Amino acid sequence: MTYPAPGQYQQVSQVCTWHPDRPTGLSCTRCGRPACPECLTPASVGFHCRACQAESRSTQRVPRTIAGGVHGRQPIVSYALIAVNVLVFVITMVQGGGESGLGNSWVFNKGALTPMFVASGEWWQFITSGFLHAGVLHVAVNMFSLYLIGIGLERVLGPLRFSVVYFLSLLGGSVAVYLLSDVAGATVGASGAIFGLFGALAVTLKRLKSDLRQIGFVLVLNAVITFTQSGISWQGHVGGFVVGLIVGAAMVYPPARSRAAWQWGVSAGVLIALIGLIVYRDSTIGEWVCSTTACRQIG
């Protein structure tokens, strides 16, 4: 056997598949393609080239939660909702000249849910009322509750499904207020949506076979406060909670093979039902005309 003389080296004939200007004596242990060190990644056995790495990633199954969300995804919707609610409250405070003057805020007056105004065409109040609050304590309690409940629930549901639960619960609370409260009363707050998250969290914990005693205590405590304290819209709380239970169950209980059909089918059905209740209430409440001093029913 002969060896190269000192100072002589064997010529490398192959080049990197992705860098033809780079001679290399290395290759992928999976497919055999020649590759330079930059294009190779350590694997459990040998080194894999960038093509094999990409193929492996494309065929790798993404771990999913019971609702179809991606494991480990960071919550973004909960934080965004908290930021929007706080921003809107600051705007109403500035317009009203302080907490005691919120009634002088144009945003507050146009956005608060007042059934006779909704019946006269101000339909946006179904949603805008859920982003308004009557004071610092009101917004602080609601946003703290949203933080405690929303972060964990969004991790399970994923941002899209969490958003659907939140906004359908918000609408459910507003529709209950429209159906059952005084036509001249104004209602504000994110409580309907938050009670919907309570409902969704309860069924999610049940699905995961977790201990329900802690959330059960919180729900009972909130129910007592809702029905015993004045100035609280029990209609919004109940409406949001019922919708959250239904939609939340649809998000976490169906089997994986039919999960999407159940999730979006039930969500669409709940939305249609809520729209139907709005149409029904419109037919019974009549139309109102309001001046700067009073309102009167004309239909």
Backbone bond lengths (Angstrom), bond angles and torsions (degrees), N, CA, C in turn:
res aa  C-N    CA-C-N  psi(-1)  N-CA   C-N-CA  omega(-1)  CA-C   N-CA-C  phi
1 M - - - 1.476 - - 1.517 107.87 -
2 T 1.327 115.28 134.62 1.467 120.38 -179.45 1.519 110.24 -106.81
3 Y 1.284 115.50 152.31 1.459 121.90 -179.14 1.526 108.58 -123.05
4 P 1.380 117.55 152.68 1.462 119.12 177.13 1.518 110.30 -59.95
5 A 1.296 115.04 141.15 1.468 119.35 177.16 1.515 109.15 -67.19
6 P 1.321 116.84 156.20 1.475 119.42 178.81 1.522 110.92 -54.60
7 G 1.405 113.99 134.03 1.456 118.99 179.64 1.518 113.36 88.35
8 Q 1.360 117.62 -5.08 1.469 120.69 177.89 1.528 108.76 -106.55
9 Y 1.345 116.50 145.58 1.463 121.74 -179.15 1.514 108.16 -133.70
10 Q 1.319 115.88 147.71 1.451 119.77 176.88 1.521 109.51 -73.35
11 Q 1.295 116.27 143.49 1.461 122.05 -178.66 1.529 109.49 -79.12
12 V 1.310 117.44 131.70 1.467 121.65 175.90 1.515 108.29 -87.72
13 S 1.339 116.85 122.11 1.469 119.80 -173.97 1.515 113.49 -92.36
14 Q 1.329 119.16 -22.37 1.466 120.77 -176.88 1.529 111.42 -94.97
15 V 1.336 114.58 153.89 1.470 121.35 179.49 1.514 109.25 -124.18
16 C 1.330 115.22 162.80 1.474 121.50 179.06 1.525 110.63 -62.90
17 T 1.319 116.02 136.66 1.474 121.28 -179.94 1.517 111.73 -59.99
18 W 1.334 118.28 -33.90 1.467 121.80 -175.62 1.537 112.47 -101.45
19 H 1.320 116.75 -14.15 1.455 121.43 178.21 1.541 108.42 -132.38
20 P 1.335 117.77 84.14 1.471 120.76 -175.11 1.531 114.15 -60.96
21 D 1.323 117.35 -15.56 1.464 119.89 -179.89 1.533 112.11 -87.59
22 R 1.342 116.81 2.69 1.457 120.49 -177.01 1.536 111.08 -115.37
23 P 1.322 118.79 105.89 1.467 120.73 173.18 1.526 109.77 -64.54
24 T 1.327 116.85 145.24 1.467 119.92 -178.73 1.522 110.24 -151.43
25 G 1.277 114.19 145.92 1.452 119.90 174.51 1.520 112.32 -104.08
26 L 1.342 115.64 7.15 1.464 121.48 -178.01 1.517 110.74 -101.36
27 S 1.324 115.70 158.21 1.468 120.51 176.74 1.512 109.54 -152.67
28 C 1.318 115.33 162.78 1.472 122.04 179.75 1.524 109.43 -71.47
29 T 1.317 117.20 130.25 1.464 120.73 179.72 1.518 112.59 -74.84
30 R 1.335 116.80 -8.94 1.463 120.19 -179.92 1.530 112.02 -96.17
31 C 1.344 116.26 -48.12 1.470 119.39 -176.45 1.525 113.17 -112.68
32 G 1.324 118.00 -14.00 1.446 121.22 178.16 1.510 115.44 85.12
33 R 1.321 118.99 2.20 1.463 120.21 179.15 1.527 110.07 -64.92
34 P 1.347 117.35 136.76 1.469 119.20 173.02 1.521 110.04 -65.30
35 A 1.315 117.56 139.75 1.465 120.89 -178.24 1.515 109.81 -153.75
36 C 1.329 115.38 145.83 1.453 120.71 176.25 1.530 109.57 -81.25
37 P 1.301 118.90 166.31 1.479 120.51 -178.85 1.526 113.42 -55.51
38 E 1.336 118.09 -33.76 1.463 120.97 -179.92 1.517 112.11 -64.23
39 C 1.333 117.39 -28.50 1.472 121.51 -175.17 1.518 112.78 -98.13
40 L 1.303 118.12 7.89 1.454 122.68 179.56 1.521 111.01 -113.77
41 T 1.323 116.50 143.40 1.468 122.68 179.27 1.517 108.87 -124.84
42 P 1.319 118.77 133.01 1.471 119.63 178.26 1.520 111.20 -59.19
43 A 1.330 115.93 136.23 1.461 122.50 178.07 1.521 108.54 -122.48
44 S 1.332 116.31 178.75 1.461 119.15 179.68 1.524 111.42 -60.86
45 V 1.340 114.93 -32.37 1.465 121.06 174.08 1.517 108.32 -129.62
46 G 1.314 118.96 111.05 1.451 122.31 177.57 1.512 113.64 73.91
47 F 1.346 114.60 -146.17 1.461 121.94 -178.24 1.528 109.38 -130.04
48 H 1.334 115.79 140.61 1.459 121.08 177.43 1.522 110.17 -109.91
49 C 1.340 115.71 141.68 1.458 120.37 178.98 1.520 110.76 -77.72
50 R 1.320 116.83 171.98 1.460 121.46 -177.21 1.518 112.35 -64.15
51 A 1.345 119.02 -31.86 1.468 121.42 178.48 1.521 110.77 -67.49
52 C 1.312 116.87 -44.10 1.467 120.25 178.94 1.529 111.39 -67.84
53 Q 1.313 116.70 -35.21 1.465 120.48 176.07 1.517 111.16 -62.60
54 A 1.340 116.70 -45.15 1.469 120.85 179.28 1.517 110.97 -63.82
55 E 1.326 117.02 -40.78 1.462 120.54 178.97 1.517 111.27 -64.90
56 S 1.321 115.92 -38.92 1.460 120.55 179.11 1.518 111.23 -64.80
57 R 1.340 116.87 -41.64 1.465 120.19 178.80 1.518 111.91 -65.71
58 S 1.342 117.18 -37.56 1.465 120.81 -177.41 1.521 112.35 -69.37
59 T 1.329 116.91 -28.04 1.466 120.17 -179.06 1.525 112.71 -96.87
60 Q 1.332 116.48 -6.03 1.458 120.56 -178.76 1.522 110.35 -74.27
61 R 1.303 117.87 131.75 1.455 122.76 -179.86 1.524 110.57 -75.88
62 V 1.329 115.23 131.93 1.461 120.58 178.41 1.530 108.48 -83.45
63 P 1.329 118.51 125.31 1.469 119.89 179.71 1.531 111.15 -64.70
64 R 1.325 115.60 132.44 1.456 121.76 -175.50 1.519 111.08 -118.76
65 T 1.338 115.97 154.34 1.458 122.06 174.43 1.529 109.42 -84.38
66 I 1.306 116.94 178.92 1.461 120.81 -179.42 1.529 112.39 -66.00
67 A 1.327 116.89 -17.95 1.462 120.71 178.62 1.529 112.19 -98.49
68 G 1.333 116.90 -3.70 1.454 119.90 -178.11 1.505 114.12 97.75
69 G 1.334 117.85 0.41 1.455 120.75 177.37 1.522 111.39 -73.35
70 V 1.314 116.26 160.38 1.462 121.61 -179.85 1.531 109.29 -83.27
71 H 1.326 116.34 126.37 1.465 120.37 178.28 1.523 110.63 -59.67
72 G 1.331 115.94 134.92 1.449 120.96 174.68 1.516 115.15 85.63
73 R 1.326 117.97 -1.61 1.470 119.13 179.54 1.519 110.37 -70.45
74 Q 1.303 116.76 134.57 1.460 121.57 -177.29 1.533 110.82 -76.42
75 P 1.337 118.00 138.74 1.471 120.53 178.42 1.519 111.36 -69.77
76 I 1.308 116.30 132.63 1.464 120.82 177.99 1.524 111.28 -123.56
77 V 1.331 117.00 -32.08 1.464 120.35 -176.06 1.521 110.80 -68.24
78 S 1.317 117.42 -41.38 1.473 120.92 -179.76 1.522 111.11 -58.70
79 Y 1.330 115.78 -47.60 1.468 119.58 179.41 1.530 111.06 -64.63
80 A 1.332 116.51 -38.65 1.470 119.90 179.69 1.526 110.79 -64.81
81 L 1.329 117.38 -41.66 1.467 121.02 179.23 1.528 110.97 -64.06
82 I 1.327 116.75 -41.60 1.462 119.77 177.51 1.523 110.34 -61.48
83 A 1.324 116.46 -44.25 1.467 120.49 -179.36 1.527 111.11 -62.64
84 V 1.333 117.61 -42.85 1.466 120.84 -178.84 1.522 110.58 -65.52
85 N 1.325 117.44 -44.10 1.462 120.62 179.54 1.520 111.85 -61.14
86 V 1.318 116.30 -44.45 1.469 119.89 179.52 1.522 110.48 -65.32
87 L 1.332 117.22 -42.07 1.463 121.00 179.31 1.523 111.11 -61.13
88 V 1.326 117.33 -45.16 1.470 120.60 -179.95 1.524 110.17 -63.33
89 F 1.341 116.78 -39.97 1.468 118.84 178.85 1.523 111.15 -63.44
90 V 1.322 117.37 -41.55 1.466 120.59 178.14 1.533 109.88 -61.45
91 I 1.326 117.30 -41.03 1.472 120.73 179.19 1.526 110.68 -61.19
92 T 1.333 116.63 -44.77 1.475 119.09 -179.98 1.526 111.16 -67.00
93 M 1.327 116.66 -34.91 1.471 119.86 177.12 1.526 110.47 -64.19
94 V 1.316 116.48 -43.86 1.462 120.17 -179.70 1.519 110.57 -65.20
95 Q 1.331 117.11 -44.87 1.465 120.68 179.92 1.525 111.86 -64.69
96 G 1.335 116.55 -36.58 1.458 120.11 -177.42 1.507 114.05 -86.65
97 G 1.328 117.71 -9.30 1.454 120.70 -179.21 1.502 113.82 78.36
98 G 1.326 118.08 23.54 1.457 121.87 179.08 1.510 111.60 131.46
99 E 1.333 115.66 173.67 1.464 120.86 -176.97 1.529 112.28 -61.22
100 S 1.315 117.26 -37.96 1.465 120.36 -178.01 1.519 112.86 -73.70
101 G 1.329 117.95 -12.19 1.459 120.50 -177.42 1.506 114.35 -110.08
102 L 1.342 117.63 22.53 1.460 120.29 -178.30 1.526 111.93 -59.29
103 G 1.326 116.91 -29.93 1.461 120.76 178.38 1.518 112.93 -64.81
104 N 1.329 116.81 -15.18 1.468 120.17 178.35 1.534 112.52 -91.85
105 S 1.318 116.15 -2.98 1.464 120.80 -179.75 1.527 110.35 -79.12
106 W 1.326 116.37 129.60 1.462 120.93 177.99 1.531 111.07 -64.09
107 V 1.326 116.54 -40.44 1.463 120.76 179.32 1.522 110.31 -63.63
108 F 1.318 116.57 -42.18 1.464 120.73 179.95 1.529 110.67 -64.31
109 N 1.323 117.19 -47.41 1.463 121.23 -177.02 1.527 112.69 -66.36
110 K 1.331 117.34 -39.33 1.464 120.55 -179.19 1.524 112.41 -79.26
111 G 1.339 116.78 -21.42 1.463 119.13 -175.18 1.506 115.12 -99.54
112 A 1.345 118.65 -21.16 1.461 120.89 -179.32 1.523 110.49 -65.32
113 L 1.329 116.16 142.38 1.466 121.11 -177.80 1.519 110.45 -79.77
114 T 1.329 115.99 108.27 1.461 123.15 176.12 1.526 107.16 -122.04
115 P 1.342 119.06 110.63 1.466 121.13 -171.84 1.521 115.36 -50.63
116 M 1.339 118.42 -40.06 1.463 118.06 -177.54 1.530 111.39 -70.29
117 F 1.335 116.99 -27.58 1.465 119.40 175.68 1.529 110.40 -73.81
118 V 1.319 115.87 -39.86 1.468 120.05 177.30 1.524 110.06 -61.28
119 A 1.333 116.35 -42.84 1.458 120.70 178.94 1.517 112.24 -63.81
120 S 1.326 116.56 -21.17 1.469 120.91 178.90 1.519 112.13 -93.60
121 G 1.340 117.18 5.79 1.455 120.31 173.08 1.514 116.10 117.04
122 E 1.337 119.02 -2.49 1.463 120.48 -178.90 1.540 109.93 -89.29
123 W 1.347 115.07 61.43 1.465 122.66 -173.56 1.520 113.46 -65.81
124 W 1.346 117.83 -22.91 1.472 120.42 -178.40 1.515 112.31 -62.35
125 Q 1.329 117.05 -17.05 1.462 120.16 -179.37 1.528 112.77 -64.04
126 F 1.332 117.88 -21.61 1.462 120.01 175.51 1.527 111.11 -57.31
127 I 1.322 117.08 -35.20 1.462 121.55 -178.00 1.527 111.74 -99.63
128 T 1.318 117.68 -46.05 1.465 120.20 -174.19 1.526 112.42 -62.96
129 S 1.329 117.23 -31.11 1.470 119.31 -179.65 1.523 111.48 -62.33
130 G 1.342 116.87 -26.70 1.460 120.80 -179.94 1.518 113.87 -75.42
131 F 1.332 117.39 -4.76 1.464 121.15 178.63 1.533 111.28 -115.44
132 L 1.330 116.89 10.43 1.462 122.00 178.36 1.526 109.99 -112.28
133 H 1.331 115.94 150.46 1.462 120.13 179.74 1.518 110.13 -140.32
134 A 1.350 114.73 152.83 1.448 121.23 -171.54 1.521 113.89 -90.43
135 G 1.318 118.49 0.81 1.458 120.22 179.74 1.514 111.51 175.95
136 V 1.324 115.51 173.10 1.461 120.92 -178.30 1.522 110.73 -62.66
137 L 1.331 117.49 -45.57 1.461 120.53 -179.34 1.527 110.53 -62.81
138 H 1.327 116.10 -40.35 1.467 121.69 -179.43 1.529 110.67 -59.08
139 V 1.314 117.25 -51.39 1.466 120.47 -177.90 1.528 110.38 -70.16
140 A 1.336 118.17 -34.57 1.461 120.91 -179.11 1.524 111.19 -65.22
141 V 1.329 116.63 -45.69 1.474 120.66 -179.70 1.525 110.34 -64.60
142 N 1.330 116.96 -45.28 1.459 119.75 -178.69 1.524 112.42 -65.04
143 M 1.313 117.60 -41.23 1.465 119.89 -178.79 1.535 111.43 -72.22
144 F 1.310 116.89 -33.77 1.462 119.74 175.27 1.527 110.16 -65.27
145 S 1.332 115.96 -41.10 1.471 120.18 177.25 1.520 110.78 -64.63
146 L 1.330 116.48 -41.72 1.458 120.68 178.53 1.522 110.72 -61.93
147 Y 1.308 116.93 -39.05 1.469 120.92 178.39 1.529 110.68 -65.13
148 L 1.325 116.78 -46.67 1.459 120.10 -176.55 1.526 112.15 -65.74
149 I 1.322 116.71 -41.42 1.463 120.54 -175.88 1.518 111.63 -87.67
150 G 1.322 115.52 -42.83 1.456 119.84 -169.10 1.512 114.52 -67.74
151 I 1.337 118.16 -39.35 1.462 120.75 -174.36 1.530 110.83 -60.44
152 G 1.327 116.45 -51.75 1.464 119.88 -178.97 1.515 112.76 -67.09
153 L 1.330 116.28 -40.91 1.466 119.42 -178.70 1.522 111.07 -66.70
154 E 1.321 117.35 -38.43 1.463 119.69 178.79 1.521 111.52 -65.54
155 R 1.325 117.93 -33.25 1.462 120.51 177.10 1.526 111.20 -62.49
156 V 1.313 116.83 -33.39 1.469 120.62 -179.95 1.523 111.06 -81.05
157 L 1.322 116.64 -47.01 1.463 120.72 -174.28 1.521 113.01 -79.52
158 G 1.327 117.52 -30.82 1.454 121.05 -170.17 1.520 109.37 89.45
159 P 1.330 118.18 159.14 1.470 120.94 -173.27 1.519 114.22 -62.54
160 L 1.331 119.11 -39.97 1.460 120.91 -176.95 1.517 111.26 -69.25
161 R 1.317 117.45 -48.86 1.472 120.57 -178.74 1.530 110.38 -67.14
162 F 1.310 116.50 -37.47 1.467 119.73 176.46 1.524 110.68 -61.44
163 S 1.325 117.19 -42.85 1.471 121.18 178.71 1.518 110.98 -61.59
164 V 1.328 116.93 -40.26 1.468 120.72 179.35 1.525 110.23 -62.94
165 V 1.335 117.09 -46.11 1.469 120.64 178.72 1.525 110.17 -60.85
166 Y 1.315 116.94 -44.32 1.464 120.66 -176.58 1.526 111.36 -63.38
167 F 1.316 117.14 -51.70 1.462 119.35 -173.48 1.535 112.25 -74.47
168 L 1.318 118.56 -32.03 1.465 119.15 173.93 1.530 110.67 -68.13
169 S 1.330 117.08 -37.15 1.469 120.18 176.25 1.520 111.14 -65.94
170 L 1.337 115.80 -41.47 1.465 119.94 176.37 1.529 110.36 -58.87
171 L 1.342 115.75 -46.90 1.466 119.88 179.58 1.526 110.79 -65.69
172 G 1.334 116.69 -38.67 1.461 119.86 178.26 1.515 112.34 -60.92
173 G 1.341 116.60 -41.99 1.458 119.86 176.58 1.509 112.04 -64.32
174 S 1.326 116.81 -41.36 1.468 120.54 179.93 1.525 111.37 -66.12
175 V 1.321 117.52 -40.41 1.465 120.79 179.06 1.524 110.39 -64.37
176 A 1.345 117.23 -39.65 1.472 119.78 177.42 1.523 111.00 -62.79
177 V 1.328 116.78 -39.58 1.467 120.61 175.93 1.521 109.80 -63.03
178 Y 1.302 117.25 -44.09 1.478 122.36 -179.62 1.523 111.05 -61.50
179 L 1.329 116.30 -36.83 1.466 120.50 -177.85 1.522 113.07 -78.18
180 L 1.338 117.37 -37.60 1.458 120.29 -163.49 1.520 115.76 -116.80
181 S 1.323 118.30 -10.36 1.465 118.47 -175.52 1.525 111.67 -98.90
182 D 1.324 114.92 173.17 1.460 121.87 178.30 1.531 110.03 -61.54
183 V 1.328 116.94 134.03 1.468 120.46 -175.64 1.524 111.99 -63.38
184 A 1.330 117.34 -23.91 1.462 119.92 -177.35 1.521 112.71 -99.12
185 G 1.319 117.66 -3.42 1.467 120.43 -177.98 1.522 111.90 -82.29
186 A 1.328 116.25 144.12 1.466 121.86 178.42 1.526 109.28 -103.34
187 T 1.327 116.33 133.96 1.467 122.20 -178.19 1.519 109.85 -125.12
188 V 1.339 116.88 134.61 1.462 121.87 177.25 1.522 108.93 -137.88
189 G 1.334 115.60 160.41 1.461 120.60 173.56 1.510 113.11 126.82
190 A 1.323 114.33 152.92 1.468 121.14 178.72 1.523 111.97 -89.43
191 S 1.325 117.51 10.67 1.461 120.57 -173.60 1.518 112.81 -62.26
192 G 1.337 118.10 -37.20 1.462 120.36 178.90 1.514 111.37 -59.14
193 A 1.332 116.54 -46.78 1.462 121.03 178.64 1.525 110.74 -64.95
194 I 1.327 117.12 -40.68 1.467 120.45 -177.77 1.523 110.83 -68.37
195 F 1.323 117.66 -38.29 1.466 119.75 175.33 1.524 110.35 -65.77
196 G 1.330 116.92 -31.08 1.455 119.84 173.40 1.517 111.70 -64.09
197 L 1.327 116.47 -39.51 1.464 119.98 175.70 1.528 111.00 -65.40
198 F 1.333 116.81 -35.94 1.463 120.33 174.22 1.525 110.05 -57.02
199 G 1.333 116.00 -48.17 1.456 120.48 179.80 1.516 112.27 -61.53
200 A 1.337 116.29 -44.93 1.461 120.39 179.53 1.519 111.32 -64.69
201 L 1.338 116.72 -38.44 1.462 120.37 178.81 1.524 110.97 -66.02
202 A 1.334 116.91 -38.12 1.461 120.56 179.91 1.528 111.44 -61.57
203 V 1.332 117.02 -46.67 1.469 118.96 -179.29 1.525 110.95 -71.48
204 T 1.331 117.29 -30.18 1.462 120.55 177.38 1.528 110.80 -66.64
205 L 1.331 116.77 -44.76 1.463 120.50 177.60 1.522 111.02 -64.86
206 K 1.332 116.55 -36.97 1.465 120.54 176.03 1.517 110.51 -62.78
207 R 1.336 116.05 -43.62 1.478 120.63 179.04 1.530 111.16 -63.06
208 L 1.326 116.84 -35.65 1.466 121.42 179.79 1.521 112.62 -84.18
209 K 1.343 115.98 1.49 1.469 121.86 -179.16 1.534 111.84 58.15
210 S 1.332 115.27 38.59 1.459 120.94 178.33 1.525 110.13 -89.57
211 D 1.302 115.94 166.68 1.460 122.12 178.94 1.526 109.14 -70.45
212 L 1.337 117.46 122.86 1.462 122.48 -176.71 1.524 113.14 -97.34
213 R 1.312 117.63 0.97 1.466 118.93 -173.96 1.527 112.19 -65.60
214 Q 1.316 117.10 -39.37 1.461 119.28 -177.75 1.519 111.53 -66.84
215 I 1.356 116.67 -49.16 1.458 118.49 179.70 1.516 110.53 -69.23
216 G 1.344 117.83 -29.50 1.458 120.58 176.49 1.520 111.28 -62.99
217 F 1.323 116.19 -41.94 1.463 120.62 177.69 1.526 110.49 -62.70
218 V 1.349 116.72 -43.77 1.464 120.43 -179.42 1.523 110.47 -63.90
219 L 1.324 117.51 -40.18 1.459 120.92 179.80 1.520 111.44 -65.82
220 V 1.323 116.73 -43.69 1.465 120.15 178.63 1.527 110.50 -62.74
221 L 1.336 116.21 -42.91 1.465 120.34 179.17 1.525 110.48 -61.28
222 N 1.341 116.83 -44.44 1.462 120.01 179.11 1.521 111.95 -66.42
223 A 1.330 117.37 -35.13 1.461 120.66 177.91 1.525 110.77 -65.05
224 V 1.337 116.36 -42.02 1.468 120.19 178.62 1.523 110.07 -62.30
225 I 1.341 116.52 -46.12 1.464 120.10 179.35 1.525 110.74 -62.78
226 T 1.331 116.65 -40.93 1.475 121.34 -177.88 1.515 111.68 -59.80
227 F 1.343 117.32 -43.11 1.463 120.45 -173.02 1.522 114.37 -96.20
228 T 1.327 117.56 -3.95 1.465 118.69 -179.72 1.523 113.20 -112.66
229 Q 1.317 118.44 -21.40 1.452 121.52 -177.97 1.529 110.60 -96.57
230 S 1.322 115.50 138.23 1.452 119.75 178.35 1.523 110.59 -77.43
231 G 1.312 116.04 156.54 1.456 121.01 177.61 1.512 114.26 82.12
232 I 1.346 118.54 4.20 1.464 122.05 179.21 1.523 108.86 -106.91
233 S 1.313 116.89 132.69 1.461 121.55 -178.77 1.532 109.92 -82.02
234 W 1.341 115.66 93.21 1.462 118.06 178.02 1.531 110.92 -64.85
235 Q 1.341 115.81 -28.18 1.462 119.11 179.69 1.526 110.92 -61.82
236 G 1.328 116.09 -46.42 1.456 120.24 179.55 1.517 112.57 -64.24
237 H 1.325 117.00 -39.60 1.462 120.98 179.63 1.530 110.93 -64.61
238 V 1.327 116.43 -47.39 1.465 120.39 -178.36 1.526 110.78 -66.09
239 G 1.335 116.36 -45.71 1.463 119.66 179.98 1.513 112.44 -60.30
240 G 1.319 116.90 -45.10 1.455 120.16 179.30 1.516 112.02 -65.65
241 F 1.329 117.18 -41.02 1.461 121.14 -178.86 1.524 111.64 -63.21
242 V 1.331 117.21 -44.86 1.469 121.03 -179.38 1.520 110.61 -62.14
243 V 1.332 116.91 -46.06 1.462 120.22 179.46 1.531 110.48 -63.80
244 G 1.329 117.37 -41.83 1.455 120.60 178.70 1.522 112.53 -61.77
245 L 1.325 117.37 -39.15 1.466 121.19 176.67 1.524 111.21 -60.52
246 I 1.334 115.80 -48.30 1.471 120.50 -175.52 1.524 111.00 -66.31
247 V 1.320 116.22 -52.14 1.464 119.90 -176.67 1.530 110.41 -69.10
248 G 1.330 117.09 -38.46 1.461 120.23 178.11 1.520 111.87 -61.70
249 A 1.335 117.29 -41.37 1.467 120.58 177.64 1.517 111.09 -62.93
250 A 1.335 116.27 -39.21 1.464 120.06 178.24 1.521 112.06 -65.98
251 M 1.320 117.47 -25.37 1.461 121.03 -179.03 1.527 112.67 -78.61
252 V 1.340 118.30 -32.49 1.465 119.48 -170.07 1.523 115.11 -113.85
253 Y 1.325 118.86 -15.41 1.463 119.49 -175.06 1.523 115.69 -92.75
254 P 1.335 121.28 -33.01 1.470 119.55 -176.67 1.530 112.33 -63.56
255 P 1.349 117.13 149.75 1.467 119.90 176.21 1.516 110.92 -67.75
256 A 1.332 116.01 158.67 1.465 121.19 -173.32 1.527 112.38 -58.33
257 R 1.335 118.50 -36.58 1.467 120.74 -174.26 1.523 112.81 -67.79
258 S 1.336 117.32 -26.22 1.474 120.05 179.55 1.520 111.69 -121.89
259 R 1.325 116.28 16.81 1.467 121.19 -173.23 1.526 112.48 -60.49
260 A 1.320 117.70 -48.99 1.471 120.79 -176.12 1.524 111.08 -62.22
261 A 1.328 117.04 -42.07 1.471 120.33 -179.67 1.523 111.28 -60.93
262 W 1.331 116.85 -42.90 1.462 120.54 178.81 1.528 111.24 -67.97
263 Q 1.324 116.12 -45.37 1.462 119.53 -177.03 1.527 112.01 -60.15
264 W 1.298 116.80 -52.23 1.461 119.60 -176.06 1.521 112.03 -78.77
265 G 1.339 116.95 -29.15 1.460 119.62 176.61 1.520 112.57 -66.36
266 V 1.335 115.88 -47.68 1.473 120.07 178.82 1.526 110.45 -65.83
267 S 1.319 117.81 -41.19 1.467 120.98 179.52 1.532 110.52 -60.96
268 A 1.330 116.50 -44.60 1.469 120.05 177.99 1.522 110.90 -64.60
269 G 1.335 116.70 -39.26 1.463 120.15 178.81 1.519 112.56 -63.70
270 V 1.343 116.12 -41.40 1.470 120.43 178.09 1.522 110.07 -64.32
271 L 1.326 117.05 -42.71 1.465 120.50 178.84 1.522 110.90 -61.44
272 I 1.323 117.86 -44.16 1.473 121.41 178.87 1.526 110.68 -62.89
273 A 1.342 116.27 -41.20 1.466 119.80 179.07 1.529 110.95 -63.27
274 L 1.313 117.20 -41.68 1.466 120.52 179.37 1.527 111.04 -65.17
275 I 1.320 116.41 -40.81 1.471 119.64 176.93 1.530 110.06 -63.30
276 G 1.332 116.54 -38.88 1.463 119.90 176.78 1.521 112.37 -61.59
277 L 1.325 117.35 -40.56 1.468 120.91 177.55 1.525 111.12 -65.81
278 I 1.325 116.66 -36.41 1.467 119.68 176.93 1.520 110.57 -63.39
279 V 1.331 116.12 -45.17 1.469 120.62 179.35 1.521 110.63 -61.76
280 Y 1.332 116.27 -41.94 1.468 119.86 178.43 1.531 110.93 -61.80
281 R 1.328 116.66 -46.21 1.462 119.65 -179.13 1.525 111.24 -64.96
282 D 1.324 116.19 -37.01 1.468 119.46 176.52 1.526 111.19 -57.33
283 S 1.339 115.31 -38.00 1.470 119.15 -177.23 1.523 112.71 -72.98
284 T 1.329 117.11 -20.50 1.466 119.71 -178.12 1.522 113.32 -101.40
285 I 1.329 116.86 -26.52 1.462 119.45 -175.76 1.517 112.33 -82.91
286 G 1.328 117.27 -25.96 1.461 120.78 -179.35 1.514 112.07 78.86
287 E 1.304 115.87 -178.74 1.462 121.44 -179.64 1.520 109.99 -104.75
288 W 1.342 115.17 143.58 1.456 121.00 -177.38 1.523 109.90 -121.59
289 V 1.323 114.60 147.83 1.457 121.12 174.56 1.524 107.19 -122.18
290 C 1.326 114.96 129.47 1.463 119.45 -176.02 1.517 110.68 -120.78
291 S 1.336 115.14 139.74 1.460 122.07 172.79 1.520 107.13 -109.49
292 T 1.294 117.51 -170.42 1.467 120.95 -179.81 1.523 112.08 -72.24
293 T 1.329 117.57 -14.74 1.467 119.72 -175.91 1.524 113.66 -114.72
294 A 1.343 118.38 -27.64 1.460 119.37 -175.12 1.518 110.96 -159.22
295 C 1.337 115.91 166.35 1.453 122.65 176.34 1.515 108.96 -123.75
296 R 1.338 116.68 147.32 1.462 120.61 176.77 1.517 109.75 -139.39
297 Q 1.331 114.78 146.25 1.466 121.42 -178.63 1.541 108.98 -83.64
298 I 1.333 115.38 134.18 1.474 118.40 -179.90 1.526 111.96 -119.57
299 G 1.304 118.57 0.60 1.450 119.48 -179.46 1.513 110.80 -143.96
